């Protein structure tokens, strides 16, 4: 009996499907033969490793936030000092202006009393 090569090509998809099914059914057996361990201890170790990695990531994020926060706070403190200095300067200028206006009011009152009402 001779095998026609063109007929073998028709059976390849079926053979692949059969091989995949067998591998899926025997995956635990194949894994044990290849040394793949899926014990509870290995799963717990992997879980703890993942938790440790996540905690490291969160720690780095918190450190970045702390560093940026301290930079922002330092910038705000410098800005507050600048604003406080400006407030001091503006209060001094305001006092000078009030004193000047008070002097001018006294002068105006004196001239009004001496020469009468000033024509507008």
Secondary structure per residue as TSV (DSSP state, phi and psi in degrees):
chain	resnum	aa	ss	phi	psi
A	1	X	-	360.0	127.2
A	2	X	-	-101.6	143.9
A	3	X	-	-99.7	124.9
A	4	X	-	-82.7	124.1
A	5	X	H	-59.6	-30.0
A	6	X	H	-69.3	-30.7
A	7	X	H	-73.6	-32.3
A	8	X	H	-64.8	-37.1
A	9	X	H	-62.7	-29.8
A	10	X	H	-71.1	-26.9
A	11	X	H	-90.3	-9.2
A	12	X	H	-58.8	-47.0
A	13	X	H	-59.2	-37.2
A	14	X	H	-68.3	-40.1
A	15	X	H	-65.2	-40.0
A	16	X	H	-64.0	-43.4
A	17	X	H	-61.2	-42.7
A	18	X	H	-64.0	-43.5
A	19	X	H	-64.4	-40.8
A	20	X	H	-64.3	-42.4
A	21	X	H	-62.6	-45.3
A	22	X	H	-62.5	-42.2
A	23	X	H	-63.6	-39.9
A	24	X	H	-66.4	-39.2
A	25	X	H	-71.5	-32.1
A	26	X	T	-106.0	22.2
A	27	X	H	-63.1	-38.4
A	28	X	H	-65.1	-42.5
A	29	X	H	-64.6	-43.2
A	30	X	H	-66.2	-41.6
A	31	X	H	-61.5	-41.9
A	32	X	H	-66.1	-35.6
A	33	X	H	-70.3	-31.8
A	34	X	H	-88.0	-2.3
A	35	X	T	87.4	15.7
A	36	X	-	-81.5	124.6
A	37	X	-	-109.9	131.8
A	38	X	-	-123.9	38.9
A	39	X	-	-71.4	165.8
A	40	X	H	-62.6	-38.3
A	41	X	H	-64.0	-40.5
A	42	X	H	-64.7	-40.4
A	43	X	H	-65.3	-40.5
A	44	X	H	-66.3	-40.0
A	45	X	H	-62.7	-43.6
A	46	X	H	-64.3	-40.8
A	47	X	H	-63.4	-44.2
A	48	X	H	-64.1	-38.0
A	49	X	H	-62.7	-41.3
A	50	X	H	-66.1	-40.5
A	51	X	H	-63.6	-41.9
A	52	X	H	-61.0	-42.5
A	53	X	H	-63.0	-43.9
A	54	X	H	-63.5	-41.9
A	55	X	H	-63.8	-36.9
A	56	X	H	-63.0	-42.0
A	57	X	H	-62.7	-47.1
A	58	X	H	-64.0	-37.4
A	59	X	H	-63.1	-42.7
A	60	X	H	-62.9	-40.8
A	61	X	H	-62.5	-44.4
A	62	X	H	-64.7	-39.0
A	63	X	H	-62.3	-42.5
A	64	X	H	-62.5	-42.9
A	65	X	H	-63.4	-43.1
A	66	X	H	-62.0	-43.5
A	67	X	H	-64.5	-47.1
A	68	X	H	-64.3	-39.5
A	69	X	H	-62.2	-43.9
A	70	X	H	-65.4	-36.1
A	71	X	H	-64.2	-43.5
A	72	X	H	-64.0	-42.6
A	73	X	H	-63.4	-42.9
A	74	X	H	-62.0	-42.4
A	75	X	H	-62.0	-41.8
A	76	X	H	-66.3	-38.8
A	77	X	H	-63.0	-42.3
A	78	X	H	-63.2	-41.8
A	79	X	H	-64.9	-39.5
A	80	X	H	-62.8	-43.0
A	81	X	H	-61.4	-41.8
A	82	X	H	-61.9	-44.7
A	83	X	H	-66.0	-37.7
A	84	X	H	-63.0	-40.9
A	85	X	H	-63.7	-42.2
A	86	X	H	-63.3	-38.9
A	87	X	H	-63.0	-43.3
A	88	X	H	-60.4	-44.6
A	89	X	H	-65.1	-41.4
A	90	X	H	-66.9	-37.6
A	91	X	H	-64.8	-40.5
A	92	X	H	-64.6	-43.4
A	93	X	H	-62.8	-41.4
A	94	X	H	-63.1	-41.5
A	95	X	H	-63.4	-43.0
A	96	X	H	-59.8	-42.8
A	97	X	H	-66.1	-40.8
A	98	X	H	-63.1	-41.3
A	99	X	H	-64.2	-42.0
A	100	X	H	-63.1	-44.2
A	101	X	H	-64.0	-40.7
A	102	X	H	-62.4	-41.7
A	103	X	H	-63.4	-45.6
A	104	X	H	-64.0	-36.8
A	105	X	H	-64.8	-40.1
A	106	X	H	-65.2	-42.2
A	107	X	H	-63.6	-43.7
A	108	X	H	-63.0	-40.9
A	109	X	H	-64.5	-39.8
A	110	X	H	-63.3	-49.0
A	111	X	H	-67.8	-32.9
A	112	X	H	-66.8	-41.1
A	113	X	H	-68.1	-38.3
A	114	X	H	-77.4	-43.2
A	115	X	H	-112.0	-1.0
A	116	X	-	92.8	-175.6
A	117	X	-	-67.2	136.7
A	118	X	-	-82.9	135.0
A	119	X	-	-77.9	134.9
A	120	X	-	-89.6	360.0
